Amino acid sequence: MYKDEKIFVAGHRGLVGSAIVRSLQKKGFNNIVVKTHSELDLLDAKAVETFFATEKPDYVFLAAAKVGGIVANNTYRADFIYENIQIQNHVIHHAYLNGVKKLLFLGSSCIYPKACPQPILEDYLLTDVLEYTNEPYAIAKIAGIKMCESYNLQYGTNFISVMPTNLYGPNDNYDLEKSHVLPALIRKMYLGKSLMNNDWASIDADMNKKPIEGVSGENSELEKLEILEKYGIVKSQSEVKVQLWGTGNPRREFLHSDDMADACTYIMEKVDFDDLKQADDREVRNNHINIGVGEDQSIRELAELIKGIVGFEGSLQWDADKPDGTFQKLLNVDKLNKLGWKANIDLREGIEDVFLQYKQV
């Protein structure tokens, strides 16, 4: 990519999209196009068609998606499959029609089977059944991978798919109903700590910035206690418990969004679809790239780590009647490492920085 070429980052306000914009700016790219949802609805086929015909971007990072944690994925199943497929179809197709030089499609590690051998190789895609709770989202992302692959083979495009592990970082989603596990743990521990200290000023400030089901710091103390208890932040006499889903035994890998963005810009600059094909390929498949750190920890270990960073001195209570999800999702990142990129941000340091930013926002 040349520094003055036009780059469209779809989803620039999200966790990954905002990090990609920061990474591009840091590297000196100065012709970045971004659009808010009100300016460009990616679910609107005509709007996307007009945008590409008018802007004619040279490169596209497709980081826009409907995302959420296990509760949101399992509750809004139709929304997750419909909206993600629509976004992908519109952007990928019009990137092809308008001669985009390269497109990077961001998927998710949930594309892999529930009972996958560990660590997960790219070749394990479509070898067994998916985890039920996020199956619609996973199927949408698999469709995106196959769409990029198929356009490359039929039309000669240069569309690359990358599959990140679990991500965290600035601009994460801290909505307790829809967030992923790491930001949810940070917020629950912070609210639990504040409740334990009777620090209603901090609770009010937090809930004013991010109301929980419409309950803000302006509501009564009873209403705030009720909504906190609904999401597992429970005060009984002088004790505060944070209740968490599952056993805490499943293992997860976590990658900072700035590392993810650095990997994406690296791949966009240095890797082409032809570099990913095997010389003797008769059937071209599984040319996507895993992005991760190559190591994981249990959710219980993660919770204890965050508990210490936040300074929550209450107790953690695990609800084994709630689903754990897939037991382990550790990505094999040998392909990415051989392409010349490795993660750099330590998990503890990354969470400490994220928590500091969370309190300041």
C-alpha positions as CSV (number, residue, x, y, z in Angstrom):
1,M,0.0,0.0,0.0
2,Y,1.2,3.5,-0.8
3,K,0.7,6.1,1.9
4,D,-1.8,8.2,-0.2
5,E,-4.0,5.3,-1.4
6,K,-7.6,5.4,-0.2
7,I,-8.3,2.9,2.6
8,F,-11.9,2.2,3.8
9,V,-12.2,0.9,7.3
10,A,-15.7,-0.5,7.8
11,G,-16.6,-0.6,11.5
12,H,-14.1,2.1,12.6
13,R,-15.9,2.7,15.9
14,G,-15.6,-0.9,17.0
15,L,-12.9,-2.6,19.0
16,V,-10.9,-3.8,16.0
17,G,-11.8,-1.1,13.5
18,S,-10.7,1.7,15.8
19,A,-7.4,-0.1,16.4
20,I,-6.9,-0.6,12.7
21,V,-7.4,3.2,12.2
22,R,-4.8,3.9,14.9
23,S,-2.4,1.4,13.4
24,L,-2.7,2.9,9.9
25,Q,-2.3,6.5,11.2
26,K,0.8,5.4,13.2
27,K,2.3,4.0,10.0
28,G,1.7,7.2,8.1
29,F,-1.4,6.3,5.9
30,N,-3.3,9.5,5.6
31,N,-6.2,8.8,3.2
32,I,-8.5,6.8,5.4
33,V,-12.2,6.8,4.8
34,V,-14.6,6.0,7.7
35,K,-18.4,6.2,7.9
36,T,-20.7,6.1,10.9
37,H,-23.8,3.9,10.8
38,S,-25.9,7.0,10.2
39,E,-23.7,8.0,7.3
40,L,-23.5,4.5,5.7
41,D,-25.8,1.6,6.7
42,L,-24.0,-1.5,5.5
43,L,-27.3,-3.5,5.7
44,D,-28.5,-1.2,2.9
45,A,-27.4,-2.7,-0.4
46,K,-28.1,0.5,-2.4
47,A,-26.2,2.7,0.1
48,V,-23.2,0.4,-0.1
49,E,-23.4,0.4,-3.9
50,T,-23.4,4.2,-4.0
51,F,-20.6,4.5,-1.5
52,F,-18.2,2.2,-3.5
53,A,-19.1,3.8,-6.8
54,T,-18.4,7.3,-5.4
55,E,-15.4,6.7,-3.1
56,K,-13.6,4.0,-5.1
57,P,-11.4,2.8,-2.2
58,D,-8.1,1.0,-3.1
59,Y,-8.1,-1.1,0.1
60,V,-10.9,-2.3,2.4
61,F,-10.7,-3.6,6.0
62,L,-14.0,-5.3,6.7
63,A,-14.2,-5.0,10.5
64,A,-17.9,-4.2,10.7
65,A,-20.1,-6.9,12.2
66,K,-22.8,-7.6,14.8
67,V,-20.9,-9.1,17.7
68,G,-21.6,-10.1,21.3
69,G,-20.9,-12.7,24.0
70,I,-22.5,-16.0,24.7
71,V,-25.8,-14.6,26.0
72,A,-26.3,-12.2,23.1
73,N,-25.3,-14.9,20.5
74,N,-27.7,-17.4,21.9
75,T,-30.6,-14.9,22.4
76,Y,-30.5,-13.0,19.1
77,R,-29.7,-15.9,16.8
78,A,-31.6,-14.6,13.8
79,D,-30.1,-11.1,14.0
80,F,-26.6,-12.4,14.2
81,I,-26.8,-14.6,11.1
82,Y,-28.9,-12.2,9.0
83,E,-27.0,-9.0,9.7
84,N,-23.6,-10.4,9.4
85,I,-24.3,-12.2,6.1
86,Q,-25.9,-9.0,4.7
87,I,-22.9,-6.8,5.7
88,Q,-20.4,-9.2,4.2
89,N,-22.4,-9.7,1.0
90,H,-22.7,-6.0,0.3
91,V,-19.2,-5.0,1.1
92,I,-17.4,-7.9,-0.6
93,H,-19.4,-7.9,-3.7
94,H,-19.1,-4.1,-4.3
95,A,-15.4,-4.3,-3.5
96,Y,-15.1,-6.7,-6.4
97,L,-17.3,-4.6,-8.7
98,N,-15.3,-1.5,-8.1
99,G,-11.8,-3.0,-8.5
100,V,-10.6,-2.9,-4.9
101,K,-7.0,-4.0,-4.9
102,K,-7.2,-5.9,-1.6
103,L,-9.8,-6.6,1.0
104,L,-9.2,-8.0,4.5
105,F,-12.2,-9.8,6.0
106,L,-12.3,-10.3,9.8
107,G,-13.9,-13.5,11.0
108,S,-13.8,-15.2,14.4
109,S,-12.3,-18.3,16.0
110,C,-15.8,-19.6,16.6
111,I,-15.9,-20.8,13.0
112,Y,-14.1,-23.9,14.2
113,P,-15.8,-27.1,15.4
114,K,-16.8,-27.3,19.1
115,A,-14.6,-30.5,19.7
116,C,-11.6,-29.3,17.7
117,P,-8.1,-30.7,18.4
118,Q,-6.0,-28.1,20.1
119,P,-4.3,-25.9,19.1
120,I,-6.6,-25.2,16.2
121,L,-5.2,-25.4,12.7
122,E,-6.8,-23.5,9.8
123,D,-7.4,-26.9,8.1
124,Y,-9.9,-27.9,10.9
125,L,-12.6,-25.7,9.4
126,L,-15.8,-27.6,8.5
127,T,-14.6,-30.9,10.0
128,D,-17.2,-31.3,12.7
129,V,-20.3,-29.6,14.3
130,L,-20.1,-26.0,15.7
131,E,-20.7,-24.8,19.3
132,Y,-24.5,-24.4,19.4
133,T,-24.7,-21.1,21.3
134,N,-22.9,-19.1,18.6
135,E,-23.7,-21.3,15.6
136,P,-25.5,-18.6,13.6
137,Y,-22.7,-16.1,14.0
138,A,-20.1,-18.8,13.1
139,I,-22.0,-19.8,9.9
140,A,-22.1,-16.2,8.8
141,K,-18.4,-15.8,9.2
142,I,-17.7,-19.1,7.4
143,A,-19.9,-17.8,4.5
144,G,-17.6,-14.7,4.5
145,I,-14.5,-16.8,4.3
146,K,-15.9,-18.8,1.4
147,M,-17.2,-15.7,-0.3
148,C,-13.7,-14.2,-0.3
149,E,-12.1,-17.5,-1.4
150,S,-14.7,-18.0,-4.2
151,Y,-14.3,-14.4,-5.6
152,N,-10.5,-14.9,-5.6
153,L,-10.9,-18.1,-7.6
154,Q,-13.5,-16.9,-10.0
155,Y,-12.7,-13.3,-10.5
156,G,-9.0,-13.0,-9.5
157,T,-9.6,-10.7,-6.6
158,N,-7.1,-10.5,-3.7
159,F,-9.4,-10.9,-0.7
160,I,-7.9,-12.3,2.5
161,S,-9.7,-13.7,5.6
162,V,-8.2,-13.5,9.0
163,M,-9.6,-15.3,12.1
164,P,-8.7,-13.6,15.4
165,T,-8.9,-15.2,18.8
166,N,-10.8,-13.5,21.6
167,L,-10.0,-9.8,21.5
168,Y,-10.0,-7.0,24.1
169,G,-8.8,-3.4,24.2
170,P,-9.9,0.2,23.9
171,N,-13.5,0.8,22.7
172,D,-14.6,-2.6,23.9
173,N,-18.3,-3.3,24.6
174,Y,-19.0,-3.2,28.3
175,D,-22.8,-3.8,28.1
176,L,-23.4,-6.5,30.6
177,E,-26.0,-8.2,28.4
178,K,-24.0,-8.2,25.2
179,S,-20.3,-8.0,26.1
180,H,-17.6,-10.7,25.8
181,V,-16.2,-12.3,28.9
182,L,-13.1,-10.1,29.5
183,P,-14.8,-6.7,29.4
184,A,-17.8,-8.1,31.3
185,L,-15.4,-9.3,34.1
186,I,-13.7,-5.9,34.3
187,R,-17.0,-4.1,34.7
188,K,-18.5,-6.6,37.1
189,M,-15.4,-6.5,39.3
190,Y,-15.3,-2.7,39.2
191,L,-18.9,-2.4,40.2
192,G,-18.5,-5.1,42.8
193,K,-15.6,-3.2,44.3
194,S,-17.5,0.0,44.4
195,L,-20.5,-1.6,45.9
196,M,-18.3,-3.3,48.6
197,N,-16.9,0.1,49.5
198,N,-20.3,1.8,49.4
199,D,-18.9,4.0,46.7
200,W,-22.1,5.1,45.1
201,A,-20.5,8.1,43.4
202,S,-18.4,5.6,41.3
203,I,-21.4,3.4,40.7
204,D,-23.5,6.4,39.6
205,A,-20.8,7.7,37.3
206,D,-20.3,4.2,35.7
207,M,-24.1,3.7,35.2
208,N,-24.6,7.2,33.9
209,K,-22.0,6.5,31.2
210,K,-23.2,3.0,30.5
211,P,-26.8,2.5,31.7
212,I,-27.8,-1.2,32.4
213,E,-31.1,-1.9,30.7
214,G,-32.0,1.8,31.1
215,V,-31.1,2.0,34.7
216,S,-28.6,4.8,35.4
217,G,-27.1,6.6,38.3
218,E,-30.2,8.7,38.4
219,N,-32.4,5.8,39.5
220,S,-33.1,4.9,43.1
221,E,-30.6,2.9,45.1
222,L,-33.0,0.0,45.2
223,E,-33.4,0.0,41.5
224,K,-29.7,0.0,41.0
225,L,-29.2,-2.8,43.5
226,E,-31.8,-4.9,41.7
227,I,-30.3,-4.4,38.2
228,L,-26.8,-5.2,39.6
229,E,-28.1,-8.3,41.2
230,K,-29.7,-9.4,38.0
231,Y,-26.2,-9.3,36.4
232,G,-24.6,-11.2,39.3
233,I,-23.3,-8.4,41.4
234,V,-24.9,-9.2,44.8
235,K,-24.6,-7.5,48.1
236,S,-25.7,-9.3,51.3
237,Q,-24.9,-7.6,54.6
238,S,-21.2,-6.7,54.4
239,E,-20.3,-9.1,51.7
240,V,-20.3,-8.6,47.9
241,K,-20.3,-11.6,45.5
242,V,-19.8,-11.5,41.8
243,Q,-21.6,-14.4,40.2
244,L,-20.2,-15.8,36.9
245,W,-21.5,-18.2,34.3
246,G,-20.3,-21.8,34.1
247,T,-17.6,-23.6,35.9
248,G,-14.7,-21.3,35.0
249,N,-12.8,-24.3,33.6
250,P,-13.0,-23.6,29.9
251,R,-9.8,-22.1,28.5
252,R,-9.5,-19.0,26.3
253,E,-6.8,-17.1,24.4
254,F,-6.9,-13.3,24.5
255,L,-5.3,-10.9,22.0
256,H,-5.1,-7.1,22.5
257,S,-6.8,-5.2,19.7
258,D,-3.7,-3.2,19.0
259,D,-1.8,-6.4,18.3
260,M,-4.7,-7.5,16.1
261,A,-4.6,-4.3,14.2
262,D,-0.9,-4.5,13.7
263,A,-1.3,-8.0,12.4
264,C,-4.0,-6.9,10.0
265,T,-2.0,-3.9,8.6
266,Y,1.0,-6.2,8.3
267,I,-1.0,-8.8,6.3
268,M,-2.6,-6.1,4.1
269,E,0.9,-4.7,3.2
270,K,2.9,-7.9,2.8
271,V,0.6,-10.9,2.1
272,D,-1.4,-11.8,-1.0
273,F,-3.9,-14.6,-1.6
274,D,-1.4,-16.3,-4.0
275,D,1.1,-16.5,-1.1
276,L,-1.4,-18.6,0.9
277,K,-2.1,-21.3,-1.7
278,Q,-0.3,-24.5,-1.7
279,A,1.7,-25.2,-4.9
280,D,-0.1,-28.5,-5.5
281,D,-3.6,-27.3,-4.6
282,R,-6.2,-29.0,-6.7
283,E,-8.9,-27.8,-4.3
284,V,-8.2,-24.4,-2.9
285,R,-9.5,-24.1,0.7
286,N,-8.6,-23.0,4.2
287,N,-6.4,-20.1,3.1
288,H,-7.5,-17.9,5.9
289,I,-5.0,-16.9,8.6
290,N,-5.4,-17.4,12.4
291,I,-4.4,-14.4,14.5
292,G,-3.6,-15.1,18.1
293,V,-0.9,-15.3,20.8
294,G,-0.5,-19.1,20.9
295,E,-1.3,-19.5,24.6
296,D,-4.4,-19.6,26.8
297,Q,-5.7,-19.7,30.4
298,S,-8.9,-20.8,32.1
299,I,-11.7,-18.4,32.6
300,R,-11.2,-18.9,36.3
301,E,-7.6,-17.8,36.0
302,L,-8.6,-14.8,34.0
303,A,-11.2,-13.8,36.6
304,E,-8.7,-14.1,39.4
305,L,-6.2,-12.0,37.3
306,I,-8.8,-9.3,36.7
307,K,-10.0,-9.4,40.3
308,G,-6.4,-8.6,41.4
309,I,-6.0,-5.8,38.8
310,V,-9.3,-4.1,39.7
311,G,-8.8,-4.6,43.4
312,F,-12.1,-6.4,44.1
313,E,-11.9,-8.1,47.5
314,G,-15.3,-9.9,47.5
315,S,-15.9,-13.4,46.4
316,L,-16.4,-15.1,43.0
317,Q,-19.3,-17.5,42.7
318,W,-19.5,-19.9,39.7
319,D,-22.9,-21.0,38.4
320,A,-22.3,-24.5,37.0
321,D,-25.9,-24.7,35.8
322,K,-25.1,-22.0,33.1
323,P,-23.4,-23.1,29.9
324,D,-19.6,-23.0,29.6
325,G,-19.5,-22.9,25.8
326,T,-16.6,-24.6,24.0
327,F,-14.1,-26.0,26.5
328,Q,-11.0,-24.7,24.7
329,K,-10.3,-22.5,21.7
330,L,-6.5,-22.1,21.3
331,L,-5.4,-21.1,17.8
332,N,-2.4,-22.5,16.1
333,V,-0.6,-19.4,14.8
334,D,2.3,-21.1,13.0
335,K,1.1,-19.9,9.6
336,L,1.0,-16.3,10.8
337,N,4.4,-16.6,12.5
338,K,6.0,-18.0,9.3
339,L,4.6,-15.0,7.5
340,G,6.7,-12.8,9.8
341,W,4.3,-11.6,12.5
342,K,4.1,-12.4,16.3
343,A,2.0,-10.8,19.1
344,N,3.8,-8.4,21.5
345,I,1.4,-7.3,24.2
346,D,1.5,-9.2,27.5
347,L,-2.0,-10.1,28.9
348,R,-1.6,-8.6,32.4
349,E,-0.1,-5.4,31.0
350,G,-2.9,-5.2,28.4
351,I,-5.6,-5.6,31.0
352,E,-4.0,-3.1,33.3
353,D,-4.0,-0.5,30.4
354,V,-7.6,-1.4,29.4
355,F,-8.9,-1.0,33.0
356,L,-7.2,2.4,33.4
357,Q,-8.8,3.5,30.2
358,Y,-12.2,2.1,31.3
359,K,-12.1,4.2,34.4
360,Q,-11.2,7.4,32.5
361,V,-13.7,7.1,29.7
